[in-house]
Amino acid sequence: MKKPQQPTVLATFRLANNVLTHIDGDIYRIDREQAKNSDLDSISSRVINLINSYLDEYYPHHNIVVSFDSIVSTENCADVPLNTLILAESESSKGISENIKNELCSVVTKFIENVLSSRGDLFAISNPNGEDIFTPEKSNFIDGYTSTFINKFPGKSITKPFVCSVLGGKPLEIPVQGTFKSPVAQNTGTEDDATFFAHCDGVKGSEMLIFLKIVGTTSNVINHTAKTFIAEQESFLKIAAAAYASDNLLVKVVIYEKVDDKGKARSYIKNISSAHVEDLEAFELVECI
């Protein structure tokens, strides 16, 4: 008879509130209202669906299943929070490798950080569990789940904040508070696209903003004041962030303009990719930008 593998903990969601009240001896009263948290339930259930789909797509022969369980610790009777664990279990005798465990932890981190509107600038907080491990295909796969969640809970206030502790290579704590992100307007097809080259001047992840300085055919900046553009996809922020942090700031950008409800024209990034000086040879400067 095979010895069952010990479940691997990927992340823990911790409610800050006490859910048990000590009565006497080993007797406790459960505060059912404190234990309820619809936002935590929404996040945890979608994280589990995402990871299981991710495993089916990229690791179909590893026989790994992800689920959740809720536990309490009575080590400190004055503080008994409810912890929801995201657990990974393998039917294989080899268990779950450290590389796959770290990758799944990074999936959790990427999803949670990307659905929060209060996570701040991408350069203010680095992900020690390494989002760089994702190929563009894997990143887009996760972004698809992110977009579905944002569209289902657009700008919703998180009424009972909690903390997500992600394991992986290095432990990471993410405060889940504030609001969920609002969806970015998509291209309606009513405006013409414009393509140009630019130097990346930073990003603001909390508002899906990318700052660009447009360049001419010699890669010289022709406008030293950075313009603000709205990214359609989370992955665009990553590309811009990588360019900004590297020695090569040059990117190729496809944008369109759309007038918002207040009559203000806003520029949206439809596509962005890293570029090199050689790519400028056939470049025609877009005067209208």
C-alpha positions as CSV (number, residue, x, y, z in Angstrom):
1,M,0.0,0.0,0.0
2,K,1.4,3.4,-1.1
3,K,2.0,5.9,1.7
4,P,0.0,9.0,0.9
5,Q,2.0,12.1,0.1
6,Q,1.9,15.0,2.6
7,P,-0.1,17.9,1.1
8,T,2.0,20.9,0.1
9,V,0.9,24.3,1.4
10,L,1.0,26.9,-1.4
11,A,-0.7,29.8,0.4
12,T,-2.6,30.7,3.5
13,F,-5.5,33.2,3.8
14,R,-5.7,34.6,7.3
15,L,-8.6,36.5,8.7
16,A,-7.5,39.1,11.2
17,N,-10.6,38.6,13.4
18,N,-10.9,36.2,16.2
19,V,-13.3,33.4,15.2
20,L,-13.3,31.5,18.5
21,T,-14.2,32.6,22.0
22,H,-12.8,30.5,24.9
23,I,-15.6,29.4,27.2
24,D,-13.9,27.0,29.7
25,G,-11.2,24.3,29.5
26,D,-11.3,22.8,25.9
27,I,-14.6,24.5,25.1
28,Y,-14.8,27.3,22.5
29,R,-17.7,29.2,20.9
30,I,-17.5,29.7,17.1
31,D,-18.4,33.2,15.9
32,R,-20.0,32.3,12.7
33,E,-20.4,35.9,11.5
34,Q,-16.7,36.6,12.0
35,A,-15.8,33.4,10.1
36,K,-17.8,34.6,7.0
37,N,-15.9,36.4,4.3
38,S,-17.4,36.5,0.8
39,D,-14.3,38.3,-0.6
40,L,-12.0,35.6,0.7
41,D,-14.3,32.9,-0.6
42,S,-14.3,34.5,-4.0
43,I,-10.5,34.9,-4.2
44,S,-9.7,31.4,-2.8
45,S,-12.2,29.6,-5.0
46,R,-10.9,31.3,-8.2
47,V,-7.3,30.7,-7.2
48,I,-8.0,27.0,-6.9
49,N,-9.8,26.9,-10.3
50,L,-6.9,28.8,-11.9
51,I,-4.2,26.5,-10.5
52,N,-6.1,23.4,-11.4
53,S,-6.7,24.6,-15.0
54,Y,-3.0,25.7,-15.1
55,L,-1.9,22.3,-14.1
56,D,-4.2,20.6,-16.6
57,E,-2.8,22.9,-19.3
58,Y,1.0,22.7,-18.6
59,Y,1.5,19.7,-16.3
60,P,-1.2,17.2,-17.3
61,H,0.8,14.1,-16.4
62,H,1.9,15.1,-12.9
63,N,-1.4,14.1,-11.2
64,I,-1.5,17.2,-9.0
65,V,-4.8,18.4,-7.5
66,V,-5.3,21.7,-5.6
67,S,-7.9,22.2,-2.9
68,F,-8.5,24.2,0.2
69,D,-9.0,23.5,3.9
70,S,-9.8,25.7,6.9
71,I,-8.0,25.4,10.2
72,V,-7.6,27.3,13.5
73,S,-4.9,27.3,16.1
74,T,-5.6,27.5,19.8
75,E,-2.0,28.2,20.7
76,N,-3.0,31.7,21.8
77,C,-6.6,31.7,23.2
78,A,-6.8,35.4,22.9
79,D,-6.1,35.4,19.1
80,V,-7.7,32.5,17.2
81,P,-7.9,33.5,13.5
82,L,-9.4,31.4,10.8
83,N,-6.8,30.2,8.2
84,T,-7.8,28.9,4.8
85,L,-5.0,26.8,3.3
86,I,-4.4,26.3,-0.5
87,L,-3.1,22.7,-0.7
88,A,-1.5,20.8,-3.5
89,E,-1.5,17.0,-3.4
90,S,0.2,14.6,-5.8
91,E,-0.8,11.0,-6.5
92,S,2.8,10.4,-7.7
93,S,5.3,8.7,-5.4
94,K,7.8,11.5,-6.3
95,G,5.5,14.1,-4.9
96,I,5.6,17.8,-6.0
97,S,9.0,19.1,-7.1
98,E,10.3,22.3,-5.6
99,N,10.3,24.0,-9.0
100,I,6.6,23.3,-9.6
101,K,5.7,24.3,-6.1
102,N,7.5,27.7,-6.6
103,E,5.8,28.1,-9.9
104,L,2.3,27.5,-8.5
105,C,3.1,29.9,-5.6
106,S,4.0,32.5,-8.3
107,V,0.6,31.9,-10.0
108,V,-1.1,32.7,-6.7
109,T,1.0,35.9,-6.3
110,K,0.5,37.1,-9.9
111,F,-3.3,36.6,-9.7
112,I,-3.9,38.3,-6.4
113,E,-1.6,41.3,-7.0
114,N,-3.2,41.8,-10.4
115,V,-6.8,41.9,-9.2
116,L,-6.1,44.5,-6.5
117,S,-6.3,48.2,-7.3
118,S,-4.2,49.2,-4.2
119,R,-1.1,47.1,-5.0
120,G,0.8,50.3,-5.9
121,D,3.6,50.8,-8.5
122,L,5.1,47.8,-10.1
123,F,8.5,49.1,-9.1
124,A,7.6,49.7,-5.5
125,I,7.0,46.0,-4.7
126,S,9.0,43.2,-6.3
127,N,7.8,39.6,-6.4
128,P,10.4,37.4,-4.7
129,N,8.7,34.3,-6.0
130,G,9.7,35.4,-9.5
131,E,7.0,36.2,-12.1
132,D,9.9,36.1,-14.7
133,I,9.5,32.3,-14.7
134,F,6.3,32.6,-16.8
135,T,6.5,32.4,-20.6
136,P,4.3,34.9,-22.5
137,E,1.8,32.0,-23.1
138,K,1.6,31.2,-19.3
139,S,1.3,34.8,-18.4
140,N,-1.6,35.4,-20.8
141,F,-3.3,32.2,-19.4
142,I,-3.2,33.8,-15.9
143,D,-4.2,37.2,-17.3
144,G,-7.3,35.6,-18.8
145,Y,-8.5,34.5,-15.3
146,T,-7.5,37.9,-13.9
147,S,-9.7,39.6,-16.5
148,T,-12.7,37.3,-15.8
149,F,-12.4,38.0,-12.0
150,I,-12.1,41.8,-12.6
151,N,-15.1,41.9,-14.9
152,K,-17.2,39.9,-12.3
153,F,-16.2,42.2,-9.4
154,P,-15.4,45.5,-11.0
155,G,-14.1,48.0,-8.5
156,K,-15.8,46.1,-5.6
157,S,-14.8,47.2,-2.1
158,I,-13.2,44.6,0.1
159,T,-15.4,44.8,3.2
160,K,-13.4,42.5,5.4
161,P,-9.7,42.7,4.7
162,F,-7.4,39.7,5.1
163,V,-3.9,38.7,4.5
164,C,-2.6,36.2,1.9
165,S,0.7,34.5,2.9
166,V,2.3,32.9,-0.2
167,L,5.1,30.3,0.3
168,G,7.4,29.4,-2.5
169,G,11.1,30.4,-2.7
170,K,10.6,33.2,-0.3
171,P,7.6,33.9,1.9
172,L,5.5,36.8,0.8
173,E,2.6,38.5,2.5
174,I,-0.1,40.4,0.5
175,P,-2.6,42.5,2.3
176,V,-6.0,42.0,0.5
177,Q,-7.7,45.3,1.2
178,G,-9.1,48.4,-0.5
179,T,-10.9,47.5,-3.7
180,F,-10.7,45.1,-6.6
181,K,-9.5,46.6,-9.9
182,S,-12.0,48.0,-12.4
183,P,-11.8,46.7,-16.0
184,V,-10.0,48.7,-18.7
185,A,-12.1,49.7,-21.6
186,Q,-11.3,47.6,-24.7
187,N,-10.8,48.8,-28.3
188,T,-14.2,49.4,-29.9
189,G,-12.7,49.4,-33.4
190,T,-14.1,52.9,-34.1
191,E,-10.6,54.6,-34.1
192,D,-7.6,54.0,-36.3
193,D,-4.5,52.4,-34.7
194,A,-1.2,54.3,-34.5
195,T,2.2,52.7,-34.3
196,F,5.4,54.3,-33.0
197,F,8.6,53.8,-31.0
198,A,9.2,55.2,-27.6
199,H,11.4,55.1,-24.5
200,C,9.6,53.7,-21.5
201,D,9.6,56.1,-18.6
202,G,7.9,53.9,-16.0
203,V,4.6,52.4,-15.1
204,K,1.9,52.8,-12.5
205,G,0.5,49.3,-12.0
206,S,-2.4,50.4,-9.7
207,E,-4.0,52.4,-12.6
208,M,-2.7,50.3,-15.5
209,L,-0.7,53.3,-16.8
210,I,2.5,53.3,-18.9
211,F,4.6,56.4,-19.4
212,L,6.3,56.8,-22.7
213,K,8.7,59.3,-24.4
214,I,8.3,59.2,-28.2
215,V,11.5,58.9,-30.2
216,G,12.5,59.7,-33.8
217,T,14.3,57.6,-36.4
218,T,17.6,57.9,-34.6
219,S,16.2,56.7,-31.2
220,N,16.6,60.3,-29.9
221,V,13.7,61.4,-27.7
222,I,11.7,64.1,-29.6
223,N,9.5,64.9,-26.7
224,H,11.2,64.9,-23.2
225,T,7.8,65.1,-21.5
226,A,6.5,61.6,-21.0
227,K,2.9,60.9,-22.2
228,T,0.5,58.7,-20.3
229,F,-1.1,55.6,-21.9
230,I,-3.5,53.1,-20.5
231,A,-2.5,49.4,-20.9
232,E,-5.3,47.0,-22.1
233,Q,-3.6,44.0,-20.5
234,E,-1.6,43.2,-17.4
235,S,1.2,41.7,-19.5
236,F,1.8,45.0,-21.1
237,L,2.9,46.4,-17.7
238,K,5.4,43.7,-17.4
239,I,6.9,44.4,-20.8
240,A,7.2,48.1,-20.1
241,A,8.6,47.4,-16.6
242,A,11.3,45.2,-18.1
243,A,12.3,47.8,-20.6
244,Y,12.4,50.6,-18.0
245,A,14.6,48.5,-15.8
246,S,17.0,47.5,-18.6
247,D,19.7,49.3,-20.6
248,N,17.4,49.2,-23.6
249,L,14.4,51.5,-23.0
250,L,13.1,51.3,-26.6
251,V,9.7,49.7,-27.2
252,K,7.3,49.5,-30.2
253,V,3.8,50.5,-29.4
254,V,0.4,50.2,-31.0
255,I,-2.2,52.6,-29.6
256,Y,-5.7,53.9,-30.3
257,E,-7.7,56.8,-28.8
258,K,-11.1,56.8,-27.3
259,V,-13.2,59.6,-25.8
260,D,-14.4,58.8,-22.3
261,D,-17.8,59.7,-20.8
262,K,-16.5,63.2,-19.8
263,G,-15.4,64.0,-23.4
264,K,-11.7,63.5,-22.7
265,A,-9.6,61.6,-25.3
266,R,-7.6,58.8,-23.7
267,S,-4.8,56.8,-25.3
268,Y,-4.9,53.0,-24.9
269,I,-2.1,50.6,-25.6
270,K,-3.3,47.8,-27.9
271,N,0.1,46.2,-28.1
272,I,3.7,46.8,-26.9
273,S,6.9,44.9,-27.5
274,S,10.6,45.4,-26.9
275,A,12.5,47.0,-29.8
276,H,16.1,47.8,-30.9
277,V,17.6,50.7,-32.9
278,E,17.7,48.5,-36.0
279,D,13.9,48.4,-35.9
280,L,13.8,52.1,-36.5
281,E,15.1,52.0,-40.1
282,A,11.7,51.7,-41.7
283,F,10.0,53.8,-39.1
284,E,7.9,56.8,-40.2
285,L,7.3,59.3,-37.4
286,V,3.6,59.6,-36.5
287,E,3.0,63.4,-36.4
288,C,-0.4,63.1,-34.8
289,I,0.9,61.6,-31.5
